[in-house]
Amino acid sequence: MSQTLPVPKSTNKKKEDPLPDPQDNGLSDLSHNNPKGRHVTSQFIDCLEYFQAYRDCKKAWIEQRKADRRAGRPSS
């Protein structure tokens, strides 16, 4: 019994929805968010704020762990 595999459809077809420009999120005037003349989107600013909050939280957590170890308290 020999079964033939289905022939895939053409993969050379153009994409129907091209990928959007990463710097284009629908906002036209971003002059207030342009550090050093760069085009920066609000999504990028949100990411920066998120990761800065993460770094601040991690730093506080590490400092608390160090203080707990110095005081002889268990870390968990």
N, C-alpha and C positions, 0 to 999 in steps of 0.2 A: 504494500500500500504506500504509494508515494503521494504526499501532500505537497502542494506548492504553496509557498508563502505569498501573502498578498503583496502586490507591488505598491510601495509607498507613493503617495502623491508627490508631485513636483515640489522640491524644497527650494527651488530658485524663485519662488513667487515673492513679490515684494510684500513687506509687512503692511497691513492695513492701517495700523496705528503706530506711527514712528515714535520713538522715545522722545519725551519732551526735553527741552534744554534744562539742565540742572539749575541754572541761575534764573530761570523764568518761572515764577510761581504766580503770575497774574498781577503782580504789583508793578505799577509803572514808575512811581516816584519813591525812590529809596535813598534820597540824598542825605537824610538824617542818619542812615545806617552805613555810610560809606567811610570806613576807616582807611586812611591813607589812599583815598581815591579809588578803592576797589569796589566793584559791583557786588554787594552782599545782600542776600535775600533774608526775609524775616525767618524763614525756616532755618537758615544757617545760624542766625542770631539765637534762635530757640535752642539749637543744638549746643552752641557755646555756653549758654546759660545752664543747660541741663548738666553738661559735663563739668562745669565749674562747681555747681552745687554738689555733684558726686565727689569731686576732689576735696572740697571743704568737709563734707561729711566723713569721708574716709580718713582725712587727717585728724579730725576730732576723735574718731573711733580709735585710731592707732595711739593717739596721745592718752586716751582713757585707759587703753590696755597697758601701756607703759606705766602709768600711774598705779594701776591695780597690781601689776607685778612688783613694783617697788614697795608697795604696801603689804605684800605677801598675800594678797587675795587671789583666789583661783581665777583663771582667765575665762572660764565658761560657766 
